[in-house]
């Protein structure tokens, strides 16, 4: 396995060197990049400039070292990631939830790799997915076919509104449960702490999407429909704000995952009062909504917006 240690390169040379290395790779071959931070911006640059001609597999994911295996493939050969599978058929989200597999923030790897990382029986997941494939019933909304401007509005009117409406009660109840039950159940103190982090992250995050990123995506849609071109925006390329949004999704997702674990999958103790029980039920609902919210952005909206920008950029 050939490894490219980019920590030894000057920052300005890192991405050009990796692109040069990828150009030398034959179909089916791969190399590994070794870095001291998450190279996610590189993923989006490669996707924007090269298209889906590579697979991206984390071998190490921090906190000090990141290693990513990059393989050259054709679009036809590319194995679908969990995010792509859910984008095609959202019913598969329920299967991944059942096994605790992250299809939103962690949706850029294959099911098999995700199962290996979490020690989950891949064959069992595969059987459940195959049962869905045999069931030709309703697939719910086909988000993957929606216009991107409509999808932006859907995210704001459904998911952003849900977050804004839910946070005050969740913050109040999590603080109250920690205050009343923290001595007997110290995990509730940590739950209140991590959920406060989630709330602060999202309330800072959503206005940036509503005021900057989503209006620009709508501008791209309008340009394509009218056959016109758009000028390069002040932020250079849509890849840049998308990188920021992805990083913020990951931060919120990581903190909510800690809440999930601390609450034992939102199972209150037998002695829990009504507020305690309502808090856990609402946190479970909030997590389910956030998973769909982030999935729609990471795995559908952002990927398509990158391609659309290339079509209409002047």
C-alpha positions, 0 to 999 in steps of 0.5 A: 500500500503506497502512502503519501505523507502530506504532512511533509509538504508545504500547504500550498503544494498538498492538493496539487501533489495529491491530484498529480498522484491520482492522475498517475493511478491506474483504474482499480489501483489506489494510494493512501494519504497520511495527514494531521487533520481531516482532509474533507476539503480535498474530497469536495475539491476532487468531487468538484473537479473530477466527478465520481471517479474515485472512492474515499475510505477513511482508514484512520480518523484522528484525533491526531492522524487521518489516513484516507484510501483513494481508489480510482474507479469508473462511475459504473464500478463505484460502490454506493455509499450509505448516503447514496443508498438513502438518497435513492431510497429513503426507506433504507434510513430505517434499516441503518438506524436499526443497526446504529449506522450513521448515514448522514455525517458518516454516510460517505462510506459503504455499508460493509465498511461501516459495519466493520468499524462498529463490529456489526453483522454485515450479512444481517444488514444486507438481508434487511436491505434486500427485503426492502428491495423486494418490497415495491411499496411506497418509497415516501418522498423521492428527495433525489428527484426534487429541484434544488431550490425546492429542496432548500425551501423544504429543509428550511420550512421543515427541518430548520423550523423543527429545530427552532421550535424544539430547542427551547423545550429540550434545553429547558427539560435537559437542564431541569433533569440534570438539576433534579436527577444529576446526583443519582444519574450523573449522565444527565449532567453530561447529556445537558452539556452535550445537547447545549453544544448541539443547540448552539452549533445549530442556531449558529449554523442554520442562518448561514445556510438560509442567508448565504448558501441556500440563496446562492444555490437558488441563484444557480438553479435560476441560471440553469433554467434561464440559460445564463451564467453566474459570476464567481461569488465572494467565497470563491466556490460553493465548495468552500461554504459546503466544507464549513457546513459539513464540518458543523454537521459533524460537530453537532452529530458527534455531540448528539451521538454522545447524548445517544450513548449516555442515555442508553439509546434514550431509555429512561430508568424505571424511576424516571419522572414524566419530565425525564421520560418526555425529554428522552422521547423528544431527544429520540425524535430530534435525533431522527429528524436531524439525521434526515436533515443532514442527509438531505444536505450532505448526500443530495443537496450539496453534491448536486449543487457542486455539479450545478455550479460547474455547469453555470459558472461564467 
